[in-house]
Amino acid sequence: MSQTEFARLAHGCLAEVLKETARRCGGKTLEQDGLLLVSGTHRCPIFVNSAFRTGYMTAGEAFTRASKFFQDIGHEYEFWIREGEDDDLLAIAK
C-alpha cells in the first residue's frame, strides 16, 4: 500500500471515528459538500466539536460554514488539517 493510499484510508477512518463519537455521546453530525461538522454536548473545542474537510471545498467556504455552524450552537471548534493536503486551510487558520 502506498503512503498516499494509507493516508487516504486513515483520513476516512478518522472521519468515521469523529461521527461515531458524536453519535454515542448525544452529539450531532452534518456532512455536506465535502465538509464534515461534528458537535458534542460539551462546548470544548477539542475532538468533540470538529470541522473536517472530506472532499473539495475552498478553505474560505469551509471556515465560513464551520464558523456559522458552531457559532449558532455556542461552541468553539477545531479544524482538522492534513499537512500537505490542506495547506490552504492552514494558511487561513494562521
Summary of the structure (lengths in Angstrom):
residues: 94
radius of gyration: 13.0
end to end distance: 33.4
largest distance: 41.9
contacts: 261
relative contact order: 0.16
helix: 47%
strand: 18%
